[in-house]
Amino acid sequence: MITSPTFQDVDDRRLSYLSESQRGWLKKARDFANRLTLEDVIQSDKTNVFRRDLFEQACKEGLGALPFGAKYGGSGGDYLSFCLVNEEFGRRCVPIMSSLGVHVLCQEPVYRFGTDSQKEKYLTKSSTGQYLAAFGLTEPGAGSDTAALACKAKVSGDNFILNGTKVFITSGAASDYFIVMARLTENDKDHGITAFIVEKDFPGCKIGQKFDMLGMRGYATCELVFEDCLVPRANLLGEFGAGRKVALSSLAKGRITIAAQATGWAQGALDAAVRILHETFGSSSATESRMALLGEMALQVEASRVLTYQAACAVDRGEGDITLAAMAKIHATDTAMKVSTDALSLTGLIGARPDYLLERIFRDAKAGQIYEGTNQIQRMLIARDLLKK
Ligand SMILES: Cc1cc2nc3c(=O)[nH]c(=O)nc-3n(C[C@H](O)[C@H](O)[C@H](O)COP(=O)(O)OP(=O)(O)OC[C@H]3O[C@@H](n4cnc5c(N)ncnc54)[C@H](O)[C@@H]3O)c2cc1C
């Protein structure tokens, strides 16, 4: 079991302002994490193998569609509750955390832009865990610059024909369907970026190379290759040319999910540092320089938490705000990187042992600064919004 002596302290503060339902989701996530053995947690990172069984268990407990209403199997929780689950999973390195985040991110545009039959087909099975979803935006030549997307879709009778390659797709090799952005043309008319729901078994849809990553291992991250891939017209998601709007509807909330995961990573790194200092040095750990660093680490973790909950609460009030999401994502992921680096500096060789999960958090935190829009790009979004006003 992974245990942490400082666990209770953080909870005590939050209990004063979380609702009963939010505390219930937090407890569910904690119980889920507590049932995992340390070996469970370390193995998926070491072997780089995705734990579909754990994902299905999480869905059975209502985590697969937590922030959606009951009509298509959602659990009716708020976005803050989903963030609490992600924070808890980040703190304990629960091996399905990122796939669950992306899975919910993929349901968002189907709720907002999908037809009734798409909702019936994809959302209901997504909530039970029968389907796992992945998000296909990034390409070898188009990461931050989505205008450079080269994946093409052509109208052909009752189908679209897709050609192109997507890279770094979380859960890609384990998923049942993908939300894919491609540039749509019809009789040489360019309609711009358009979204499609592509099932893994559609003809011409292939899994390309699987990535052996530095961090975020065990997530079946891979290339998706479309070679004359036949997508039925019924699988157009939203209107022709509405792909950016569809992608943004997912990413605006997804960045808050990542901020929550990163708050959890930073808390997990702080927990590990405190625990190792206690175990190794006992009371002599309390040198002034160590205390100053620990104090600063704790301050930054709490600041990440406040920014993340603030962005989640804005979503729950129906006032989703790109700037608040960007600020939470930047602060929480940069803090996870800094706190895990400082924790490793404080604890040396002992901290680098896999059983403290600290070196893993250090590797995962780097990815947090990059995916769903790098932190440099998030800063530009904040500035653009300021200048617009
Ligand atoms: C672990 C992991 C999982 C991922 N999962 C997915 C997934 O499921 N689906 C998916 O579609 N993608 C996924 N990605 C891809 C991810 O979203 C991209 O890596 C990210 O958007 C950055 O794109 P890039 O890697 O091409 O870097 P680039 O866009 O080439 O950027 C390289 C550097 O240049 C900077 N930069 C670029 N443009 C500017 C600019 N205009 N101004 C200032 N700085 C700039 C960037 O901030 C960055 O530091 C994943 C990535 C990782 C690491």
The ligand as an SDF file (V2000), in Angstrom:
LIG
                    3D

 53 58  0  0  0  0  0  0  0  0999 V2000
    2.4730   12.7170  -22.7550 C   0  0  0  0  0  0  0  0  0  0  0  0
    1.8150   13.3790  -23.9090 C   0  0  0  0  0  0  0  0  0  0  0  0
    0.5230   13.0150  -24.2530 C   0  0  0  0  0  0  0  0  0  0  0  0
   -0.1280   13.6270  -25.3320 C   0  0  0  0  0  0  0  0  0  0  0  0
   -1.4060   13.2410  -25.6700 N   0  0  0  0  0  0  0  0  0  0  0  0
   -2.0110   13.7860  -26.7480 C   0  0  0  0  0  0  0  0  0  0  0  0
   -3.3280   13.3420  -27.1620 C   0  0  0  0  0  0  0  0  0  0  0  0
   -3.9510   12.4890  -26.5260 O   0  0  0  0  0  0  0  0  0  0  0  0
   -3.8580   13.8860  -28.2860 N   0  0  0  0  0  0  0  0  0  0  0  0
   -3.2120   14.8410  -29.0200 C   0  0  0  0  0  0  0  0  0  0  0  0
   -3.7590   15.2900  -30.0220 O   0  0  0  0  0  0  0  0  0  0  0  0
   -1.9740   15.2810  -28.6530 N   0  0  0  0  0  0  0  0  0  0  0  0
   -1.3640   14.7750  -27.5540 C   0  0  0  0  0  0  0  0  0  0  0  0
   -0.1010   15.2030  -27.1700 N   0  0  0  0  0  0  0  0  0  0  0  0
    0.5740   16.1990  -27.9860 C   0  0  0  0  0  0  0  0  0  0  0  0
    0.6490   17.5580  -27.3310 C   0  0  0  0  0  0  0  0  0  0  0  0
   -0.6160   18.1680  -27.2520 O   0  0  0  0  0  0  0  0  0  0  0  0
    1.6760   18.3920  -28.1100 C   0  0  0  0  0  0  0  0  0  0  0  0
    2.9460   17.8230  -27.8260 O   0  0  0  0  0  0  0  0  0  0  0  0
    1.6510   19.8540  -27.7410 C   0  0  0  0  0  0  0  0  0  0  0  0
    0.5000   20.4820  -28.2240 O   0  0  0  0  0  0  0  0  0  0  0  0
    2.8790   20.6070  -28.2980 C   0  0  0  0  0  0  0  0  0  0  0  0
    3.0710   20.3430  -29.6510 O   0  0  0  0  0  0  0  0  0  0  0  0
    4.5110   19.8980  -30.1850 P   0  0  0  0  0  0  0  0  0  0  0  0
    4.9940   18.7670  -29.3430 O   0  0  0  0  0  0  0  0  0  0  0  0
    4.3870   19.6620  -31.6490 O   0  0  0  0  0  0  0  0  0  0  0  0
    5.4680   21.1120  -29.9010 O   0  0  0  0  0  0  0  0  0  0  0  0
    5.6020   22.4400  -30.7620 P   0  0  0  0  0  0  0  0  0  0  0  0
    4.2810   23.0270  -31.0500 O   0  0  0  0  0  0  0  0  0  0  0  0
    6.5170   22.1500  -31.9200 O   0  0  0  0  0  0  0  0  0  0  0  0
    6.3470   23.3810  -29.7400 O   0  0  0  0  0  0  0  0  0  0  0  0
    7.7360   23.2370  -29.4160 C   0  0  0  0  0  0  0  0  0  0  0  0
    8.1040   24.3730  -28.4620 C   0  0  0  0  0  0  0  0  0  0  0  0
    7.9150   25.6370  -29.1070 O   0  0  0  0  0  0  0  0  0  0  0  0
    7.0090   26.4560  -28.3530 C   0  0  0  0  0  0  0  0  0  0  0  0
    6.1520   27.1990  -29.2660 N   0  0  0  0  0  0  0  0  0  0  0  0
    5.4810   26.7470  -30.3510 C   0  0  0  0  0  0  0  0  0  0  0  0
    4.8020   27.7300  -30.9440 N   0  0  0  0  0  0  0  0  0  0  0  0
    5.0390   28.8420  -30.2200 C   0  0  0  0  0  0  0  0  0  0  0  0
    4.6120   30.1990  -30.3310 C   0  0  0  0  0  0  0  0  0  0  0  0
    3.8000   30.5990  -31.2940 N   0  0  0  0  0  0  0  0  0  0  0  0
    5.0650   31.0870  -29.4030 N   0  0  0  0  0  0  0  0  0  0  0  0
    5.8960   30.7060  -28.3890 C   0  0  0  0  0  0  0  0  0  0  0  0
    6.3250   29.4230  -28.2350 N   0  0  0  0  0  0  0  0  0  0  0  0
    5.9120   28.5160  -29.1480 C   0  0  0  0  0  0  0  0  0  0  0  0
    6.1840   25.4830  -27.5360 C   0  0  0  0  0  0  0  0  0  0  0  0
    5.6660   26.0950  -26.3690 O   0  0  0  0  0  0  0  0  0  0  0  0
    7.2070   24.4080  -27.2150 C   0  0  0  0  0  0  0  0  0  0  0  0
    7.9770   24.8210  -26.1190 O   0  0  0  0  0  0  0  0  0  0  0  0
    0.5460   14.6180  -26.0790 C   0  0  0  0  0  0  0  0  0  0  0  0
    1.8540   15.0070  -25.7220 C   0  0  0  0  0  0  0  0  0  0  0  0
    2.4850   14.3980  -24.6390 C   0  0  0  0  0  0  0  0  0  0  0  0
    3.8820   14.8320  -24.2850 C   0  0  0  0  0  0  0  0  0  0  0  0
  1  2  1  0
  2  3  1  0
  2 52  2  0
  3  4  2  0
  4  5  1  0
  4 50  1  0
  5  6  2  0
  6  7  1  0
  6 13  1  0
  7  8  2  0
  7  9  1  0
  9 10  1  0
 10 11  2  0
 10 12  1  0
 12 13  2  0
 13 14  1  0
 14 15  1  0
 14 50  1  0
 15 16  1  0
 16 17  1  0
 16 18  1  0
 18 19  1  0
 18 20  1  0
 20 21  1  0
 20 22  1  0
 22 23  1  0
 23 24  1  0
 24 25  2  0
 24 26  1  0
 24 27  1  0
 27 28  1  0
 28 29  2  0
 28 30  1  0
 28 31  1  0
 31 32  1  0
 32 33  1  0
 33 34  1  0
 33 48  1  0
 34 35  1  0
 35 36  1  0
 35 46  1  0
 36 37  1  0
 36 45  1  0
 37 38  2  0
 38 39  1  0
 39 40  1  0
 39 45  2  0
 40 41  1  0
 40 42  2  0
 42 43  1  0
 43 44  2  0
 44 45  1  0
 46 47  1  0
 46 48  1  0
 48 49  1  0
 50 51  2  0
 51 52  1  0
 52 53  1  0
M  END
$$$$
